[in-house]
Amino acid sequence: MKCLTIFLLSVFLALAENGAVQEFTKANNLFTPAVYKQISLTKKGNFLVSSLSAETVLALLQSGCKDETAQELRTALHLPDDKETVESAIKSLLPKLKGSDLYTLHTANKIYVKEDFSIKDGFKKAAAQIYYADTDTIDFTQSVQAAKTMNSWVEKHTNDKIHNLIDSNLLDQYTRAVLINALYFKANWSSPFLLAESGNITFYKTATDIVQVDALRHFEVYFNYYECPHLKAEFLELPFKGNEASMMIVLPKERDGLAALENQIENVFAPMHTLKTEYLNVFLPKFRIESSLNFKNILKNLGVKKIFDAKEADLSGVAGKKGDLIVDEVVQKTFIDVSEEGVEAAAATFVLIAVPESATIESPKNFIADHPFIFYIKVKDTIIFAGRVTDPKH
């Protein structure tokens, strides 16, 4: 059986929102909690996922799927019912995924094809013109060298943050193509956490398991904030420079409240929370997460089964006839580093909003992330990354 292997990769990603991509944005924001829930059922501890990275590369795949195989994939991804609509949104979206003087942003797609294996012109055209995916031939039977070549491309397009995405043991004489999506984003905080204000806080992994962790601290500043009585959680928005992107911290009110919050994960990510400017002291642990996720199992649990079944898979839009190709593996690696690094150097440029000395102010409210919490990163209301922190030192 010939196999098509897909690798997903992401570090950070941002989306520009306009009319042409609103459906895709909505689909992604519905896909995010579904993916998060599947991961949280089996994975303990910290994790990070980019459902948007998966959405992008699997949208590329659906351009080569036919009939029920394509429909099953689009349904699980919450995408529109026809590939033309999907491709129209992607074609409008990807050119806007470029960095600026406010942040660094890079996205790239790549297809590696077995030597002497013929991809259909229609799929190759869609890959090049819609997904801006370059295509190269490679000898998968030379698995170690092939993996090295592809991993070098990954490292180049992620600023050397992701290594060894592709395991040479997954490549063999049956591999026909590898699709890769690489995403990288870096930004400075709009209101920098100054190094002089960093310190340690006590973090309650559980009621009895306590650790001391490095923390970022802000005193007497304004941030968007919301306390949700239904979810019993606090929402804190930390904007990046330019205010086009931000990180949301979702902190359960109770130290052991993460499980209850995750049971309502659809509401955590829903655009229903009315944030208001609040005068705060903020204590946030530094954290760094590297995750490796088996997206094949996630997709199967979300109802995507045909692309993995030799009797059912119809990838004839990619090559050959129905049953000639199946999807063999879907893997994602992600990376995030949350600290004051890269922020201090730009601190002199930033302006902190302060209360006038003549104003009468109340004491600031304390936001202390000293127990497990959920976080997500969004750009213009589009969730691009999500994860949880249960142990900042792990």
C-alpha positions in Angstrom: 0.0 0.0 0.0 1.3 3.4 -1.0 1.2 5.9 1.8 1.0 9.7 2.1 2.5 11.0 5.2 1.6 14.4 6.6 3.6 16.4 9.2 2.3 19.4 11.0 4.5 22.0 12.4 4.0 25.2 14.2 5.7 27.7 16.5 3.4 30.8 16.2 0.9 31.9 13.6 -1.2 35.0 13.0 -4.2 35.5 10.8 -5.6 38.6 9.0 -9.3 38.8 9.1 -11.5 39.9 6.2 -14.7 38.9 4.5 -13.0 36.2 2.4 -11.6 34.3 5.4 -14.4 34.7 8.0 -15.7 31.2 7.4 -12.3 29.7 7.7 -11.7 31.7 10.9 -15.0 30.5 12.3 -14.1 26.9 11.4 -10.8 27.2 13.1 -12.3 28.6 16.3 -14.7 25.7 16.4 -12.0 23.1 15.6 -9.7 24.5 18.4 -11.8 23.4 21.4 -12.6 20.0 19.7 -8.9 19.4 19.4 -8.1 20.6 22.9 -10.7 18.3 24.4 -9.2 15.3 22.6 -5.7 16.1 23.8 -6.7 16.8 27.4 -8.4 13.4 27.7 -5.2 11.5 27.2 -2.2 13.9 27.7 -1.1 14.8 31.3 0.6 18.0 32.2 1.6 20.9 29.9 0.8 20.9 26.2 0.5 23.2 23.3 -1.4 22.8 20.1 -2.0 24.7 16.9 -5.2 23.6 15.4 -4.7 26.3 12.8 -1.6 24.6 11.6 -3.5 21.4 11.2 -6.4 23.2 9.6 -4.1 24.7 7.0 -2.2 21.6 5.9 -5.3 19.4 6.0 -7.2 22.0 3.9 -4.4 21.5 1.4 -4.9 17.7 1.6 -8.7 18.1 1.1 -8.0 19.8 -2.2 -6.8 16.3 -3.4 -9.6 14.3 -1.8 -12.8 13.3 -3.5 -16.4 12.7 -2.5 -17.0 11.2 1.0 -13.3 11.3 1.9 -13.2 15.0 1.3 -16.5 15.7 3.0 -15.6 13.7 6.1 -12.4 15.8 6.4 -14.2 19.1 5.9 -16.9 18.2 8.4 -14.4 17.4 11.2 -12.5 20.6 10.4 -15.8 22.6 10.3 -14.8 23.9 6.9 -17.3 24.9 4.2 -18.9 22.1 2.2 -17.0 22.6 -1.1 -13.3 22.8 -1.7 -13.7 25.9 -4.0 -14.9 27.9 -1.0 -12.1 26.6 1.2 -9.5 27.4 -1.5 -10.9 30.9 -2.0 -10.5 31.6 1.7 -7.0 30.2 1.8 -5.9 32.1 -1.3 -7.1 35.3 0.4 -5.6 34.4 3.7 -2.0 33.3 3.1 -0.7 36.5 1.4 -1.7 38.4 4.5 0.3 36.1 6.7 3.4 38.3 6.7 5.3 40.0 9.4 5.8 43.7 9.9 8.0 46.0 12.0 5.7 45.1 14.9 6.3 41.3 14.9 8.0 38.5 13.0 5.7 36.2 11.1 6.5 33.5 8.7 4.4 30.7 7.2 5.4 28.2 4.6 4.0 25.0 2.9 6.1 22.3 1.3 5.5 19.1 -0.6 8.1 16.4 -1.0 7.3 13.8 -3.6 8.9 10.5 -4.3 11.1 10.4 -7.4 9.2 9.3 -10.5 5.9 9.6 -8.6 3.4 11.7 -10.6 1.2 14.2 -8.8 -1.8 15.3 -10.8 -1.5 18.7 -12.4 -4.7 20.0 -10.7 -3.4 19.3 -7.2 0.1 20.6 -8.0 -1.5 23.8 -9.4 -3.7 24.3 -6.3 -0.7 23.6 -4.0 1.4 26.2 -5.8 -1.2 28.9 -6.6 -3.4 28.7 -3.5 -1.2 27.3 -0.7 2.1 28.7 -2.1 3.6 25.3 -1.6 6.9 24.4 -3.3 7.3 20.9 -4.6 10.6 18.9 -4.5 11.4 15.3 -5.4 13.1 13.1 -2.8 14.2 9.5 -2.4 12.3 8.2 0.6 14.1 4.9 0.5 17.1 6.8 1.7 15.1 7.5 4.9 17.9 9.0 7.0 19.0 11.4 4.4 15.4 12.2 3.4 14.5 13.0 7.0 17.6 15.2 7.3 16.7 17.1 4.2 13.1 17.8 5.3 14.1 18.6 8.9 16.6 21.1 7.7 13.8 22.8 5.7 11.7 22.8 8.9 14.5 24.3 11.0 15.1 27.1 8.4 11.4 28.1 8.4 11.0 28.1 12.2 14.1 30.1 13.1 15.7 26.9 14.3 13.1 26.3 17.0 11.7 22.9 15.8 14.1 20.0 15.4 13.6 16.4 14.3 10.0 16.8 13.3 10.3 13.9 10.8 11.4 10.5 12.1 13.3 8.6 9.5 11.7 5.4 10.7 8.3 6.6 9.3 9.8 6.8 5.8 10.1 3.8 3.5 9.5 2.4 0.0 5.8 2.9 0.4 6.0 6.7 1.1 4.9 8.7 -1.8 4.6 12.3 -0.5 5.1 14.4 2.6 3.2 17.6 3.2 4.6 20.1 5.7 3.2 23.3 7.1 5.7 25.5 9.0 4.6 28.4 11.1 6.7 30.9 13.1 5.6 34.0 15.1 7.5 36.2 17.5 6.3 39.4 19.2 7.1 41.7 22.0 4.7 42.5 24.8 2.9 45.8 24.4 3.5 46.5 28.1 6.8 44.8 28.8 7.4 42.7 31.9 10.6 44.4 33.2 13.4 42.2 34.4 13.7 44.1 37.6 10.1 43.2 38.5 10.6 39.5 37.9 10.8 37.1 40.9 9.5 33.9 42.3 6.0 32.8 43.2 4.6 29.7 44.8 2.8 27.6 42.2 0.2 25.0 43.4 0.3 22.1 40.9 -2.1 20.5 43.3 -3.3 21.3 46.8 -0.3 19.4 48.2 2.3 19.6 45.4 3.9 23.0 45.5 6.9 24.5 43.6 8.7 27.8 43.5 8.7 29.2 39.9 10.1 32.2 38.1 7.4 34.7 37.5 6.7 37.8 35.4 5.2 40.6 37.4 3.4 43.8 36.5 2.3 46.3 39.2 -0.5 48.9 38.8 -1.2 48.6 35.1 -4.3 48.4 33.0 -5.2 45.3 31.1 -8.4 43.9 29.6 -9.9 41.6 32.2 -13.1 39.6 32.8 -14.3 37.5 35.7 -16.8 34.9 34.5 -19.2 33.6 37.2 -20.5 30.8 35.0 -17.1 29.3 34.3 -15.7 30.3 37.6 -12.6 31.7 35.9 -10.7 34.9 35.3 -9.8 36.0 31.8 -6.7 38.2 31.3 -5.6 39.6 27.9 -1.9 40.4 27.5 -1.5 42.3 24.2 1.6 42.2 21.9 3.1 45.3 20.4 0.7 46.7 17.8 -2.3 45.2 19.5 -3.1 42.9 16.6 -2.2 39.8 18.6 -2.6 38.9 22.2 -2.3 36.1 24.7 -5.3 35.2 26.8 -4.8 33.6 30.2 -7.8 31.7 31.6 -7.4 31.1 35.3 -9.8 29.0 37.3 -10.9 30.7 40.5 -10.2 27.5 42.5 -6.7 26.0 42.6 -8.2 22.6 41.6 -10.6 24.1 39.1 -8.8 23.2 35.8 -10.7 19.9 35.2 -14.1 21.6 35.7 -13.0 24.4 33.3 -11.9 21.9 30.7 -15.3 20.2 30.9 -16.7 23.5 29.4 -13.8 24.1 27.0 -16.2 25.1 24.2 -17.3 28.1 26.3 -13.7 28.9 27.3 -12.8 29.6 23.6 -16.2 31.1 22.6 -16.2 34.8 21.7 -18.7 35.6 24.5 -16.6 37.2 27.2 -16.9 41.0 27.6 -13.4 42.2 28.6 -13.1 45.5 30.4 -10.1 47.6 31.3 -9.1 46.8 34.8 -6.4 48.2 37.1 -4.3 45.2 38.0 -1.2 43.7 39.6 -0.3 40.7 37.5 1.8 37.6 38.5 2.4 35.1 35.6 4.9 32.2 35.7 7.4 32.0 32.9 6.9 28.8 30.9 8.3 27.0 28.0 6.5 24.2 26.3 7.5 21.8 23.5 4.8 19.4 22.4 4.7 16.4 20.0 1.2 15.3 19.1 -0.2 12.4 17.2 -2.8 14.1 15.1 -3.9 10.9 13.5 -5.5 9.7 16.7 -7.1 13.1 17.3 -8.6 13.2 13.7 -9.9 9.6 14.1 -11.7 10.6 17.3 -13.2 13.5 15.5 -14.6 11.3 12.9 -11.9 11.4 10.2 -11.5 7.7 9.3 -11.6 7.3 5.5 -8.3 8.9 4.6 -6.6 6.2 6.8 -8.5 3.2 5.4 -7.2 1.5 2.3 -10.7 0.4 1.3 -12.3 3.8 1.8 -9.6 6.5 1.1 -10.1 8.5 -2.1 -7.1 10.7 -2.6 -7.4 10.4 -6.4 -7.2 14.2 -6.7 -3.6 13.9 -5.5 -2.5 10.9 -7.7 -3.8 7.6 -9.0 -7.2 6.2 -8.4 -9.3 5.6 -5.3 -7.5 3.3 -2.9 -4.0 4.0 -4.4 -3.1 6.4 -1.5 -3.9 6.6 2.2 -2.7 9.0 4.9 -0.2 7.1 7.0 0.8 9.6 9.7 -0.2 13.0 10.9 2.3 14.6 13.4 2.5 18.0 14.9 5.4 19.6 16.9 4.9 22.9 18.6 7.1 25.3 20.6 6.4 28.4 22.9 8.6 30.4 25.2 6.9 32.9 27.5 9.3 35.2 29.3 10.5 38.8 29.4 13.3 37.9 26.9 13.2 40.1 23.9 11.0 42.5 25.7 13.4 44.6 27.7 15.4 45.7 24.7 12.2 47.3 23.3 10.9 48.6 26.7 12.2 52.1 26.1 10.1 52.3 23.0 6.9 51.2 24.7 4.6 53.5 26.6 2.8 52.2 29.7 -0.6 53.6 30.3 -0.6 55.0 33.8 -3.2 56.7 35.9 -2.8 60.6 36.2 -1.4 61.6 39.6 -4.4 63.9 40.0 -6.9 61.0 39.7 -8.3 59.2 42.6 -7.8 55.4 42.1 -8.8 52.3 43.8 -6.3 49.6 44.9 -5.4 47.3 42.0 -7.0 43.9 41.8 -4.5 41.0 41.9 -4.3 38.5 39.1 -2.1 35.7 40.4 -1.6 32.7 38.1 -0.3 30.4 40.9 -2.2 27.3 39.8 -2.9 25.4 36.6 -4.5 27.5 33.8 -5.4 27.5 30.1 -4.0 29.9 27.6 -4.5 30.8 24.0 -3.0 33.2 21.5 -5.2 35.0 19.0 -4.8 37.5 16.2 -7.8 39.6 15.3 -10.2 37.2 17.1 -8.7 34.2 15.5 -7.4 31.6 17.9 -4.0 30.4 16.6 -2.6 28.5 19.6 -4.0 26.9 22.7 -2.6 25.0 25.6 -2.4 24.5 29.3 0.2 25.0 32.0 0.1 22.6 35.0 3.8 22.8 35.9 5.8 25.9 34.7 9.0 24.2 35.6 8.4 21.0 33.6 
